[in-house]
């Protein structure tokens, strides 16, 4: 029995399913989950010292790569000052000012501890501002494990929904209206059937947690228009896309301004973080000056603030261009290999890319869940096992996207070619 198997058996005794997040479980795979002990640049090393090219990058935060020297230096300096105060500190002010000076459509923000917590707060805030209860969400968009977001489509009225997880009360499910991405008529019908009841529409403007499903700008523009017409709020969940596809995320790329943005991942430099950002009018509904309550012992943790600022300062237009170019190179290398390996065993796959994100899928231009091939997981699992053996680490789930960092330079791409053979 190898070390990986021993650790996983031990883990399953201590932790439900042996993991702290389901996507790490290698469900449906023959391989044992890898236990990693260190990382640097574009590489991650398991407990047996096997070296992998990492295309998971902690599911997105590490846009500069593992242990970026500038971020590491800032974190060391932060550790010497202290790592949690539970009180006001200047580091969150530095990060907030840096963000607000560059993202002009928001005026205030509040830091929390995760993307899920940011979404939870954004939904409560939208309800508090509008005095309404219902929220529209879309199949294929993931907004964390908030009760009201763990909802699937029902079979009655437009948008009617039911819980997709045990433990979510029926009453909460009824206030979430689930529609299909791109369904303009469905959104209109939903607003008609629930007139003056819808507080907000929440969407990943670039859905990237059930595959990478690039949305037509016409659809996103329509959502902005109908929210304006009905006095509902538009929430952009940019926990993944924010600061990765561009500094201002999809809001910058599309020119569409949400009423509330949720951020996470990159703004903490790899440490736990989340944020809610909006106009001053909306944000001042939060306690202590407003009636919408939100609090957190570790919110605006000084290390996360320091790591985030050190990360964001390196995200220049030149570096965004560079990382996008590297992503295309990596996509080409993987595509060529998939078409030639073992007499074309994986030739059915294509790679969708957007900025520094990529998704391996047997179909172009997937924009909604119903367009994803039913046998995706079966085919992807075989591909994953082959790449894992070659020391190439992807997220162990067919619906997760790949992440490229600035550390994935030309030398790493050459190493990728060698590993692929």
Secondary structure, 3 states (H helix, E strand, C coil): CCHHHHHHHHHHHHCHHHCCCHHHCCCCCCCCCCCEEEEEECEEEECCCCEEEECCHHHHCCCCCECCHHHHHHHHHHHHHCCCCCCCCCHHHHHHHHHHHHCCCCCEEEEECCHHHHHHHHHHHHHHHHCCCEEEEEECCCCCCCHHHCEEECCCCCCCEEECCCCCCHHHHHCEEEEECCCHHHHHHHHHHCCCCEEEEEECCEECCCCCEECCHHHHHHHHHHHHHHCCEEEEECCCCECCCECCHHHHHHCCCCCEEEEEHHHHCCCCCEEEEECHHHHCCECCCCCECCCCCCCCCHHHHHHHHHHHCCCCHHHHHHHHHHHHHHHHHHHHHHHHHHHCCCCCCEEEEECCEEEEECCCCCCCHHHCCCCHHHHHHHHHHHHHHCCEECCCCCCCCEECCCCCCHHHHHHHHHHHC
